[in-house]
Amino acid sequence: MQQTKFCIKDIKSQPTRVDMLTVYSYEMNVYLVKLSVGDSTGWVYEGNSPKRFTSSQQIRDVFEGLNILASQMLHESPYDEMIGNPASAQSTSTLPFSMKQPY
């Protein structure tokens, strides 16, 4: 798969079918979004930096109205490292992520 930088303004200005929207959840309310569109995959950028989201609702608001076929959230837990254990193979959780607005 080809790595691409997806600019937020470009995604919103042209019709784009997103095969998979993946939310990467980090500590302290930091979320990054990676898109898969056809044969390309990559992070969502705003300017020269990856777009940093502060809530799951902000992600829904920014991508509202786009044709998103599937979405998921990946959360990496640093718990093992925090207590001095080696990194666990099970430290990443894949969760369903709904793009539906909670009206």
HUHUPE-V450212 format. One line per field, one symbol per residue. ss: DSSP state (H for helix, E for strand, - for the rest). psi: psi as a letter, one per 30 degrees, with the letter a starting at -180 (. if undefined). A space follows every 10 residues. Layout:
ss = ???
psi = ???
This chain:
ss = -EE--EEHHH HHH---EE-E EEEEEE---E EEEEEEE--E EEEEEE--EE --E--HHHHH HHH---EE-- EEEEEE--HH HH-------- -EEEEE---- ---
psi = kkkkjjkeee effkkkjjek jkkjkllhhk klkkkjjbgk kllkljbglk kkkfleeeee eegkfljjel llkkkkkgee efggllkkfg fkkklkjkgk kh.
